[in-house]
Amino acid sequence: MARDDAVIGCTGELLIGTRGPAGPGEILVRVRGGSETFLAWSQEPLPLGTTVLVIDSRGCREVDVIAWGDPLDPPDGSAAGVD
């Protein structure tokens, strides 16, 4: 199956944690006006619930991911401008 370029650059949440090179997890991604699941591979293990960024497509509903945090979130996790 061909690469799925539409999913590259999307963020999602891990439904099943990855095991690094030992095996994939599963990610839920909002793409094409809906939500889809893909097998997710990462360089290092990532736990369930981690927000990830899809960096490549392996085809056959498999993607490569990295851990992702919103760069606009303050480092301490508090909401900006909220007292």
C-alpha positions in Angstrom: 0.0 0.0 0.0 1.2 3.5 -0.8 2.3 6.2 1.7 -0.5 8.2 3.3 0.9 11.7 3.1 -2.4 13.2 4.5 -1.5 12.0 8.0 2.1 13.4 8.1 2.2 16.5 10.3 -1.0 15.5 12.2 -1.0 15.1 16.0 -2.8 12.4 17.9 -2.9 10.5 21.1 -1.5 7.0 21.8 -4.3 4.5 22.5 -1.6 1.8 23.1 1.9 2.8 24.1 4.8 2.2 21.7 7.7 -0.1 22.6 10.4 1.7 20.6 12.1 -0.7 18.1 10.5 -3.7 19.9 7.1 -2.9 18.5 4.4 -0.4 17.6 1.6 1.1 19.6 -1.7 2.5 18.3 -2.5 6.2 17.6 -5.9 8.0 17.1 -5.4 10.8 14.6 -7.9 13.5 13.4 -7.5 13.4 9.6 -9.8 13.8 6.6 -12.6 15.2 8.6 -12.8 12.3 11.0 -10.7 10.1 13.3 -8.6 7.2 12.2 -6.3 4.7 14.0 -2.8 3.7 12.8 0.0 1.5 14.1 2.5 3.9 15.6 6.3 3.3 15.6 8.8 5.5 17.6 12.5 5.5 18.3 12.0 5.1 22.1 9.1 3.7 24.1 6.2 6.2 24.6 3.4 5.5 27.2 -0.3 5.4 26.7 -1.9 8.8 26.4 1.2 10.6 25.0 0.4 13.3 22.5 2.5 12.5 19.4 3.3 14.1 16.0 3.2 11.9 12.9 6.6 12.4 11.1 6.4 9.8 8.3 4.0 7.2 6.8 5.1 3.6 6.3 2.0 2.8 4.2 -0.4 0.0 5.2 -1.8 2.3 8.1 1.5 2.5 9.8 3.3 5.7 10.8 6.4 7.0 12.6 5.8 9.3 15.5 7.6 11.5 18.1 6.4 12.8 21.4 4.8 16.3 20.9 4.0 19.2 23.2 2.3 22.4 22.0 5.1 24.9 21.6 2.7 27.7 22.7 2.0 26.1 26.1 4.0 27.7 29.0 6.8 25.5 30.3 5.1 25.1 33.8 1.9 23.8 32.2 -0.2 26.7 33.4 -2.6 28.5 31.1 -1.2 31.8 29.8 -3.1 34.9 31.0 -5.2 33.0 33.6 -5.0 34.0 37.2 
